[in-house]
Amino acid sequence: MKFRKVMTAAASLVLGAFVLSGCDDSKTANTATPATTNGELAGNITVWHSFTQGPRLEVIQAAANDFMQQHPQVKIKIETFSWNDFYTKWTTGLASGNVPDMSTALPNQVVEMINVGALQPINDVIDTLGLEKFSAAAINEGTVDNQNYSLPLYSHAQVMWIRKDLLAQNNLEVPKTWDELYQTAKALTKDGVYGLSVPMGTNDFMATRFLNFYVKSGGGSLLTPDLKVDLTSPLAQDGIKYWVKMYQETSPKDSINYNVLQQATLYYQGKTAFDFNSGFQIGGVKANSPQLLEQIDAYPMPKININDPDYGIETSNIPLVVWKSSKHPEISKAFIETLYQKDRYIQFLSSVPVGMLPAVSGISDDPAYKDNPVIQQFAHAEKVIESAVRTGSAIGYEHGPSVQGGLLTNQHIIEAMFQDIVTHGTDPMAAAQKAEKQLNELFATVTAK
């Protein structure tokens, strides 16, 4: 697979700085030094990750501590950033060399990293672990010209989360279409509970995600086959109008500025009847409203029409990457390999049970994984998410991995479009035309000739 060569505006500035400073690829490649002393790994590496929740952060730190104990001449410094902060951190830090040796990333970001020459291939790590153990789709998200630049650590997918008790109390069924969801959410918007919050904050990509749900459920995409933005098609326009209506009738008005955490917290606290998320919802509810844990479950995404085909919606295969500027890539690669050791890997996945599904075959059938009480309790939800993982893709990846898909989520132009419609009463078509023009011009600006 070969990506169309494009880069973000921030990354364009980064490359410009590289050219001005004379840091060409050959010089960058030669910064690596042997990471051994008398045959032993030796050197310092920095690891960035976005596992801000305590349990999985603790597992990664424990893995680093064990690695350093086994390799006394190695020091691993771990730094944690939210996903949004991470994007800003690496795009602004690349020119100055303020990037880690290895990190987590989002799939859309990996394409941008590859296109600005920020990563080094990790084919050797994948071969050591066994290429056949990983899904081809997840590997392909970080592959260019047969070079693998990312390795999936875990997978999850967006599904619909419900409140069983609220449905039962109101004699309502689990909605299967978007119209049914509207009617049900509207009926449940009462007594201090909102039917469904619709997030539109411009510091996140949640409105893009919600619009993608609707468009993908109709067999469409936010990108055309030639990778232009499509917000003005009948399907996209229906989706825009649907979410504006839902915001106006079933959502708290503050959600116009919500990011992903603010959105999820309402469901965690029992203040929304429906939400869209991965299995991370379980841990959030357990921490905030444990009395509601028996009342939540996951179901497939609604369809436009009940007899429509099943379409995959949004899958995320969260990867690990090794940065090209690393002076000790051997240490990073060796540390990555230890994260997939069965006992540690299951321990990592179990830190957010059902939230992080195995990216490696054979794990989901292992008794140590299956015997987790949360996985047993939410067997139905896990099955729904597993099915969604197999059929979905990252936002904008319907035509293959592309930087355009990343720009959809990272520039927040669609979020600004929704805010314009809601706040100023702008006609949805006019607002969509403006946003479409902005994004397509951005694509054209950053396309490398």
C-alpha positions, 0 to 999 in steps of 0.5 A: 500500500502506498499513501498519497504524499501529503502533510499537515500545515504544522508538519509542513513547517516542521519539514521547512525547518528541517531543510533550513537546518540541513537535517536531511534524511541521511543525517537523521538516520545516522543519529542512532548509536549502538545500544549495547555495551559488552553485548548488553543493552545500554542507553536512555530512552523516552516513552510517550503514551496517552494512557492517562487512566491509572491502571494501564499507566501503572502496567506500563510503568511496571513494565518499564521498571522490570525492563530496567531491572533486567537491563541495568544500563538502560533508563526509561523515562515515561511521559504521559499526555492526553491524545490531543496534547500528544498531537500538539506535542509531536507536531511542534516538537519535531523540528527541535528534536523534542520527540520521544524514542517510542510512543503510542499514537492514533492511526490517523496520526501515524500516516502524518508521521510517516509522511514527514519522515518521523518514524522508522520501520519496525518490520523486525519487531513484527516479524519477531512477534509474528506477522500472522498474529495481527490483523492485516487491516491493523498492520496496513494502517501503518504500512508504506511500500512494504515498510511497517511503521506501526504495531497495534497494541490493542483495538476497540470500536465505537458502539451504542451504549444504553441504559436498560433500566430507563428503557424498561421503566418507560416500556421502550425498546433498544433503538435500531434506526436513527429515527428510533433513537431520536424518538427514544432519546426524546422520550427519555429526556426528562427528570434530570436525564438527557436522552443523548448528548451531542458534543461539538467542541472545537478542541476535539473531533467528536462532532466529526465522529458523530457525523461519520456514524450517520454517514457510514451507516448509510454506506457513505464516507466523509471522503470521496474516492479521490480523497475530497471532503464530502459534506454536501451530499444528500446523505451527509446533509441528512446527517448534519441535520439529524445531529443538529435536531438531536442537539436541540431536543435531547442534549444539554446545551453546554455540549456545544463545547464538549470534548470526549471526556466531558461527553463520556462523563455524563454517561458515567454519571447516569445523566444520559440514556444513550452514548457512543463509545468503546468498552471504556464506558464500563470503567467510567461507570464503575468509577463514577456510578457503580450502582448503575453497572448492572444497567448498561450494555452495548448494542450495534450502531443504528441504521438509517432504515431497518433493512439496510445492510450492516456497515462497519463504522469506526474501529481504532487499532491503537499502535506503537511507533519508534521515532526515526530520531531515536539514538537507541531504537534497539532498546525501544524495540526490545521494550515493545516486544516485552509488552506482548509477553502473554502474561504482561499483555493480558495484565495490560488488557485487563487494566481496562477490561472490554475497553481494550480488546486484544490485537494479537490472535489467541489471547481472547480464548486464553483462560487468564483473559476470559476469567476476568469478572468484568469480561464475563459480566459484559460478554454481550457488550464484548461480542458487539464490540468485537464484531464492530472491530472486524468490520469498521475502519478509522474515520476517513479510511474507507478508501485506505489510510490517508493523511486526509483522514487525519486532517478530518479529525485533527483540524476541527473544521467540522466541529466549527461548522456545527457550532456555526449552524447551532449558534448563528442559525446558518443554513446547513448547506451553506455551512457545509459548503464553507467547511468543505471548501476549507478542508479541500483547500487545506488538502490541496495546500499540503499535497506534496507534488 
